[in-house]
Amino acid sequence: MQRWLGDIIRRNEARLLEYRRMGRAFRRDVLAVASLIVIIAFALGAIFAPWLTPYPEQGEGEPNLSEKFSPPSPEHPFGTDNLGRDVLARVLYGGRSSLSIGLMVVVIAVAIGTPLGALAGYFGGWVDELIMRVTDMFLAFPPLLLAIAIASALGNSFTNAMLAIAITWWPWYTRLVRAQTLSLREREFVAAARGMGVRTPTIIARHILPNVMTPVLVQATSDIGSAILTGAAMSFIGLGVRPPTADWGAMVSTGRVYFLGQPWFAAFPGLAIFLVTLAFNLLGDGIRDVADPQTRRSVQ
Amino acid sequence: MFGKYGRVTGLVAMLALMVAASIPVGGQAAAQAENVFVYVMDSTIPELDPSIDFSNEVVVMTNVYEPLVWYNPPGSEELVSPGLATSWDVSDDGMTWTFHLREGVTFHDGTPLTAEAVKQSIERTIEMGQGASFIWWPVEEINAVDDLTVEFKLSYPAPLDLIASSAYGAWIFSPQAAENGTEWFNEGHDGGTGPYMIQSRERGQNLVLTRYEDYWGGWEEGQFDTVVFLIVEDPLVRQQMIEAGEADFTLRLPLENVETLDDNPDVNVVIFQSYQNLLGFFNTRKPPLDDVRVRQALSYAYPYDQLINDVMMGYAVQAHGPVPTGMWGHSDDLPQYTYDLDRARELLAEAGYPDGGFELVWTYNTGNLDEEQAGEIYRASLAELGIELTLQPMTWEAQWDWALSDPENAQDIFVMYWWPTYVTPYDFLFNMFHSEEEPLFNLGYYNNPDFDELIDQADALTGTDRERAEELFIQAQEMLIEDAPALFLYDEMNIHYLRSDITGYVPNPAYANVVFVYQLRR
């Protein structure tokens, strides 16, 4: 037992040291830490929404017309909406759909894009050609337009909106991973593995993929923000979640009509979109900086 | 007609932004020239061919073209008054109508109005078979008796005076101009007799009218020289424009802001009953809604007061059946369903659903807030009966396609607005509730031969015995309300916003949102 653990530690010593260095660097990055806190706060708010608000039924969509458009007050810190629902409760519940759209889109896009990129980069030749031309096809369309087309073809629901956005997103990961793989493939440790007769799938899984994960992670983190924005845009034009499910984009869409008289209805969900998107972008920047000290130094 | 709120895509929203960005320029130009009337609208002007137009173009067409007769605003003694015809008579059997034309009228291309031109106009519309051409179905033959007398022979009795006053498909235009074809019209030309001529048009952005000096009605000091229609999608931009005086007229602002605008001394808010109503068809072919008791129960389960007072802010009245308040053929004595959950529970229990336990889908037009909120309050009410209502926003086309596909698998509740092509109860009752072999607008698939017979009979009498026809139409509605093939939600009020220095505005719900600029002065 002791020996086994020691083996692992020894074998991974370099990596552990590297992680520790990254941890220290990250903690020094005030913006990144603040972003992480904001994101965690929103995530906790979404998860524990039913316990955080006195009006969980309104968060889920129950109208409360007697309090239609109450301005912000101690009872309703963010005011109430066009059906009298507490805007704070709606923003907390809206985080559920917005954050999960952001996360799921990126997870799906990475899951499709990364293996394809590794295949294209590692094999080259016609495999590369085929995969790259397919990504070109997807990239030829403006992403929001393609997502709108897919979502309107599939019929609007939360899942379809998510799929539609993910479908427009994966080619970016394919390109990123392919470029990384192209250079990794020529490195000595890969050549050595090949020379020792390691099978190709194992080389890709053990030697290529772990080494491309850092740029993918950086990219994915900033993309969550953009995916949330796209999700909000889809809901804004009525192709995202179905009412009465709360969604930040849908709330801004409805609330903007009342913006002159009842600004709180659109402003708070808008602020939530703004904060979360910004936080994910800053977090992505932070991760890039610590993962790759070179760029950081060159930037400074 | 339908689909008025069918503005959906992000493209349109982007266009609106672009237009909004260009507005200050247009507005200032308008403010500098003295005699310009600026109408700021929320939707595009799709079609300018007078044989085809069947949508929001009506606000332009009514200032450029004239029909044989106009439908009067509510409160007038007669239903219709002279347009291009000064008088008309009908034979006792209602099969022959003769119209006597106004003298000294010329089209904008300078040719005179003749009986032959009237005949050719209407025949072109019939032959093209598009837009609202169906209004002329009863017409078998049109004869130019002499230069200023037109005779219509019908194949069955029909109210040709009302038909000729239609807001769509009844324009009289210069046959020479029409030879240029539809595309010529859509480039921004016209062939009308009205007080204004189309000067220019930028698709999706604006349309400019200029006065026709030889208009038969003549011109007085103070009338407008130019009319500008600007398309601005964003209601808040429209509101700012009317407040700043960049618009002389606008509509469809948030109901929550009506009072604020009413307090503004520069803005005159005109509120009146429209001929448009909102209803939700029950799918009468699909269980459990094929059971009349379930449909009645669901009609009792609608919180009408909340809808009228809280969602519509009091700018609507609960419907009494499908014919809207203020229109002939409407009766306030018809029964209404009231919000009564106990009665709904009883009826559900009788039908075998004591605890609800079924799901329904409510489809409505994406982005239409009124339809959406109407669904949200219904959802909450049905939940108390153990019925789950899913709200499904769709584009008009998708919603309609689904309803037309297979009734047994279609949506349960189809929400839509209706307003008449020409003002007759038959327009509402026939289109939405007369049995159809292939569904078109009878989207609850209601099928009742007794009802069909009654309204067909009433329609045949409309031209000759309007009082009797009205009685039959009301009787038919009683039948409908009992059978509950639809939720009769509300009859909408129109709210129009004018600059307060504009005088002479008389709203006329027969021509939706139309401003007859010739009647106005500043």
HADDOCK unambig.tbl for C-alpha pairs under 7 A between the chains (distance, minus, plus):
assign (segid A and resid 62 and name CA) (segid B and resid 380 and name CA) 6.16 0.50 0.50
assign (segid A and resid 63 and name CA) (segid B and resid 377 and name CA) 6.31 0.50 0.50
assign (segid A and resid 65 and name CA) (segid B and resid 310 and name CA) 6.44 0.50 0.50
assign (segid A and resid 237 and name CA) (segid B and resid 9 and name CA) 6.66 0.50 0.50
assign (segid A and resid 237 and name CA) (segid B and resid 10 and name CA) 6.33 0.50 0.50
assign (segid A and resid 238 and name CA) (segid B and resid 366 and name CA) 5.78 0.50 0.50
assign (segid A and resid 238 and name CA) (segid B and resid 367 and name CA) 6.11 0.50 0.50
assign (segid A and resid 242 and name CA) (segid B and resid 391 and name CA) 6.62 0.50 0.50
assign (segid A and resid 242 and name CA) (segid B and resid 392 and name CA) 6.48 0.50 0.50
assign (segid A and resid 243 and name CA) (segid B and resid 391 and name CA) 6.28 0.50 0.50
assign (segid A and resid 244 and name CA) (segid B and resid 376 and name CA) 6.67 0.50 0.50
assign (segid A and resid 257 and name CA) (segid B and resid 235 and name CA) 6.63 0.50 0.50
assign (segid A and resid 257 and name CA) (segid B and resid 236 and name CA) 6.64 0.50 0.50
assign (segid A and resid 257 and name CA) (segid B and resid 254 and name CA) 6.59 0.50 0.50
assign (segid A and resid 258 and name CA) (segid B and resid 254 and name CA) 6.58 0.50 0.50
assign (segid A and resid 261 and name CA) (segid B and resid 257 and name CA) 6.73 0.50 0.50
